[in-house]
Amino acid sequence: MRLEGKSLKSDFLRFIIPSIIAQWVFSLYTMVDGIFVARGVSEVALTAVNISMPFTTGLFSISILFAVGNSTIVAIFLGQGEKQKANEVFTQNVVLLCILSVLITILVMIFLDPFARFLGATDHILPYARTYIGTIAPFSVVYILSYSFETLIKTDGYPKLATIYVTSGAVLNCILDYILVMVLHKGVWGAAFATGISQAAVILLYLWHFLGPKGTIRFSKFHLMSSEIGRQIRNGMSSGITEFSSGIIIFFFNQAILKYIGEYALVSYTIISYVNTIVVMSMAGIAQGTQPLISYYYGKNESEKYKKLLKYGMVAAAAGSVAAVLICYVGAESIVGLFLKESEASLSVYSVRVLRIFILSFLLAGLNVVLGGYFTSVEKAGFATMISLTRSLIALVISLVFLTAVFGGEAIWWASLIAESCCLVLSAGLYQWYRKK
């Protein structure tokens, strides 16, 4: 790996800053679609984009599952001086993702309407949701390969280059969104098509790196290594679940809101889900930016360094979480104003109120995500998966069921805070057990 060697803290910052920016950019893809659709089409169309988010998040979660798992193995091989094995594992991963992407596209297009209904599309929302998902699905291969390549470029020692590439795609997405939605009035289709084309353009930049002279990790001939695929899935499962957790949360919240509050509250939660995705993915950026370094020193058996990297990650997550809560609380009206027009005054007031409740969960989410990422980096996949499943599924569903049963529909907005609190108890207990062992 291309490490500058100035200090461990310097390398830590050099890796996590581009990773956080990349996560912001990936999060902004759908958020930008939402802003343009809300302004250029309607609030109903905005809700359709939100209904579709578990699908796009699912694509990214598959990408991250294999990317982080693959990156962990590649970094360990590089730390052990096994460059050829690193190249073979990398190439096998790309081929596997291409095959998986084609299967996803075929299945979604065949079952498009039932899939949109499953995600929560009502009769009113279905036409918009069908259009958005049906336009995104053919681009599944570039969605899935995009983050995988971004992660491997960082592992290759070029974190700044990864940020430049992914930011270029985001800028292109904004330009195309404006042209297709606001100028040409192509509606939801235009927003989805702009995102797909932007991702495809970034893939060409990534290939230019891996096929060019600068890359250390390169494409090579390989034989099927099923054991490495299993190892890759185990190592990446936690990060994949962390990414997909935002989609899972959106799905369960949408169902609960429709049942206990009403369709109007979906607009409020759409705004909350965008903010939540950006904050949680920022924390994931810290975890994933640190991952290649921890795995590298883990491969070299330098425990003092990778333990110190965990401390840096925890401090960064705590500071980032507090900053996110303060910014969101003070700027709640401005955030809501990006999506809702002045004529929607009562809905804006309600959205601001529930946003200020939900953001309290950010104070704990970062610590859970970083600890899960650490366990992934040192190949304690079981611990990492337990943390991710607890915060994104088990504790969340239990919290939603309990709060709505005891306190009614409005208690939904506290569910994420309760879930993160339960998960932090588990995370701390697993880490203490791991330290003693």
Residue pairs with C-beta under 8 A, 6 or more apart in sequence:
1 75
1 78
1 79
1 155
1 156
1 157
1 216
1 292
1 296
2 156
2 157
2 158
2 216
3 11
3 157
4 10
4 11
4 14
5 11
8 305
8 308
8 309
8 312
9 312
11 293
12 290
12 293
12 309
12 312
12 313
14 159
14 160
15 154
15 159
15 289
15 290
15 292
15 293
16 285
16 286
16 289
16 290
16 313
16 316
17 159
17 163
17 289
18 154
18 159
18 160
18 162
18 163
18 289
19 154
19 159
19 162
19 285
19 286
19 288
19 289
20 282
20 285
20 286
20 289
21 163
21 166
21 167
21 285
22 150
22 162
22 163
22 166
22 285
23 281
23 282
23 284
23 285
23 288
24 278
24 281
24 282
24 285
25 166
25 167
25 169
25 170
26 60
26 147
26 166
26 281
27 274
27 277
27 278
27 281
28 170
28 278
29 56
29 170
29 173
29 195
29 198
29 199
30 49
30 53
30 56
30 195
30 274
30 277
31 274
31 277
31 278
32 170
32 173
32 174
32 177
33 49
33 177
33 191
33 192
33 194
33 195
34 46
34 49
34 50
34 270
34 274
34 339
35 338
35 339
36 177
36 178
36 181
36 182
36 191
37 45
37 46
37 48
37 49
37 181
37 187
37 188
37 191
38 45
38 46
38 339
38 340
39 182
40 181
40 182
40 185
40 187
41 128
41 181
41 187
41 188
43 267
43 340
43 344
44 124
44 125
44 128
45 128
45 187
45 188
46 267
46 270
46 339
47 125
47 128
47 263
47 266
47 267
47 270
48 121
48 125
48 128
48 129
48 131
48 132
48 188
49 128
49 132
49 188
49 191
49 270
50 250
50 254
50 266
50 269
50 270
50 273
51 116
51 119
51 120
51 121
51 125
51 129
51 254
51 266
52 116
52 119
52 129
52 132
52 133
52 136
53 246
53 247
53 250
53 273
53 277
54 119
54 247
54 248
54 250
54 251
55 108
55 115
55 119
55 133
55 136
55 137
55 247
56 136
56 143
56 247
57 243
57 244
57 246
57 247
57 250
57 277
58 244
58 247
59 104
59 136
59 140
59 143
59 144
60 143
60 144
60 147
60 243
60 244
61 240
61 241
61 243
61 244
61 247
62 97
62 100
62 104
62 144
62 240
63 97
63 143
63 144
63 145
63 146
63 147
63 148
64 147
64 151
64 236
64 239
64 240
64 242
64 243
64 284
64 288
65 233
65 236
65 237
65 239
65 240
65 241
65 243
66 93
66 96
66 97
66 144
66 148
66 232
66 233
66 236
66 240
67 147
67 148
67 150
67 151
67 152
67 236
67 239
68 151
68 235
68 236
68 239
68 240
68 288
68 291
68 376
69 231
69 232
69 233
69 234
69 235
69 236
69 237
69 239
70 89
70 90
70 93
70 148
70 151
70 152
70 232
70 236
71 151
71 152
71 154
71 155
71 291
71 292
71 295
72 232
72 235
72 236
72 291
72 295
72 376
72 377
72 379
73 86
73 89
73 228
73 231
73 232
73 235
74 86
74 89
74 90
74 152
74 155
74 217
75 155
75 291
75 292
75 295
75 296
75 299
76 295
76 296
76 298
76 299
77 83
77 85
77 86
77 89
77 299
78 86
78 155
78 216
78 296
78 299
79 295
79 296
79 297
79 298
79 299
79 300
80 299
80 300
83 216
84 220
86 217
87 217
87 218
87 219
87 220
87 222
88 220
88 221
88 222
88 223
88 225
89 222
89 225
89 228
89 232
90 152
90 217
90 218
90 219
90 220
91 219
91 220
91 221
91 222
92 222
92 224
92 225
92 228
92 229
93 148
93 232
94 145
94 148
94 219
96 229
97 141
97 144
97 145
97 148
98 141
98 145
100 144
101 140
101 141
101 143
101 144
101 145
102 140
102 141
104 137
104 140
104 144
105 137
105 138
105 140
105 141
108 115
108 133
108 134
108 137
108 140
109 134
109 137
109 138
112 130
112 133
112 134
112 137
113 126
113 130
115 133
116 126
116 129
116 130
116 133
117 126
119 129
119 133
119 251
119 254
120 251
120 254
120 255
120 258
121 129
121 130
122 258
122 263
124 263
128 187
128 188
131 187
131 188
131 189
131 192
132 188
132 189
132 191
132 192
135 188
135 189
135 192
135 193
135 196
136 143
136 192
136 195
136 196
138 196
139 195
139 196
139 197
139 199
139 200
142 196
142 199
142 200
142 202
142 203
143 196
143 199
145 203
145 206
146 166
146 169
146 199
146 202
146 203
146 206
149 203
149 206
149 207
149 210
150 162
150 165
150 166
150 206
151 162
151 288
152 210
152 217
153 159
153 161
153 162
153 165
153 206
153 209
153 210
154 162
154 289
154 292
155 217
155 292
156 209
156 215
156 216
156 217
157 216
158 209
158 214
159 289
161 209
165 202
165 205
165 206
165 209
166 202
168 201
168 202
168 205
169 198
169 199
169 201
169 202
170 198
172 197
172 198
172 201
173 194
173 195
173 198
176 190
176 193
176 194
176 197
176 198
177 190
177 191
177 194
177 195
179 194
180 186
180 189
180 190
180 191
180 193
180 194
181 187
181 190
181 191
181 194
184 190
186 193
209 215
210 217
210 218
210 219
211 219
234 379
234 381
235 376
235 379
235 381
236 376
237 381
237 384
237 385
237 388
238 372
238 373
238 375
238 376
238 381
238 384
238 385
238 387
238 388
239 284
239 287
239 288
239 291
239 372
239 373
239 376
239 384
239 388
240 388
241 385
241 388
241 389
241 392
241 393
242 280
242 284
242 287
242 369
242 372
242 373
242 388
242 392
243 281
243 284
244 392
245 280
245 388
245 391
245 392
245 393
246 273
246 276
246 277
246 280
246 281
248 392
248 393
248 396
249 273
249 276
249 392
249 396
249 416
250 269
250 273
252 396
252 397
252 400
253 269
253 273
253 400
253 412
253 415
254 266
254 269
256 400
256 404
256 409
256 412
257 265
257 266
257 269
257 409
257 412
258 266
259 409
260 404
260 408
260 409
260 412
261 409
261 410
261 412
264 347
265 350
265 354
267 339
267 340
267 347
267 351
268 347
268 350
268 351
268 354
268 355
269 354
270 339
271 335
271 336
271 339
271 340
271 351
271 355
272 351
272 354
272 355
272 358
275 328
275 335
275 355
275 358
275 359
276 358
276 361
276 362
276 416
279 321
279 324
279 328
279 359
279 362
279 365
280 365
280 369
282 320
282 324
282 366
283 317
283 320
283 321
283 365
283 366
283 369
283 370
284 369
284 373
286 313
286 316
286 317
286 320
286 366
286 369
286 370
286 373
287 313
287 369
287 370
287 372
287 373
287 374
287 376
288 373
290 309
290 310
290 312
290 313
290 370
290 373
290 374
290 377
291 373
291 376
291 377
293 306
293 309
294 306
294 309
294 310
294 374
294 377
294 378
295 377
295 378
297 303
297 305
297 306
297 309
298 306
298 377
298 378
298 379
306 377
306 378
310 370
310 374
313 370
313 373
313 374
314 367
314 370
314 371
316 370
317 366
317 367
317 369
317 370
318 366
318 367
320 366
321 362
321 363
321 364
321 365
321 366
321 367
322 363
324 359
324 362
325 359
325 360
325 362
325 363
328 335
328 355
328 356
328 359
328 362
329 356
329 359
332 352
332 355
332 356
333 348
333 352
335 355
336 348
336 351
336 352
336 355
337 348
340 347
340 348
340 351
354 413
357 413
357 414
358 413
358 416
358 417
360 417
361 416
361 417
361 419
361 420
363 420
364 417
364 420
364 421
364 423
364 424
365 391
365 420
367 424
367 427
368 387
368 391
368 420
368 423
368 424
368 427
371 387
371 427
371 430
371 431
372 383
372 384
372 387
372 388
372 427
373 384
375 381
375 383
375 384
375 387
375 430
375 434
376 384
380 434
383 430
383 434
386 426
386 430
387 423
387 426
387 427
387 430
390 419
390 422
390 423
390 426
391 419
391 420
391 423
395 418
395 419
395 420
395 422
395 423
396 415
396 416
396 419
398 419
398 422
399 414
399 415
399 416
399 418
399 419
399 422
400 412
400 415
403 411
403 412
403 414
403 415
403 418
404 411
404 412
